[in-house]
Amino acid sequence: MKKLDHILHNWPAHVIRDVDLMTELKTSTAGRHRLVNRALKSGDLVRLKRGCYLIAKPYKKELPDTFSLAHYIYGPSYISLESALSFHG
């Protein structure tokens, strides 16, 4: 779990994918799933969709905006003109 803590603390983005964890952890698939499930139960990760996780507050100080989260959940995502104007006031 300490290795996962180190990865989450130093990860540059707010979202980490299963593919990223596979390359960083270098463990078996079952071991990686155990670490991810433990992090989900403790609240360190929040599942956005299958294989895509949001890194929670202890590791990231601010939350990402909803437009960037939409890209990870359903990419390529589309931002309407009304949403952009509303966002920028």
Beta strands, then each sheet from edge to edge (+ up, - down):
strand 1: 15-17
strand 2: 45-49
strand 3: 52-55
sheet 1: 1+ 3- 2+
end
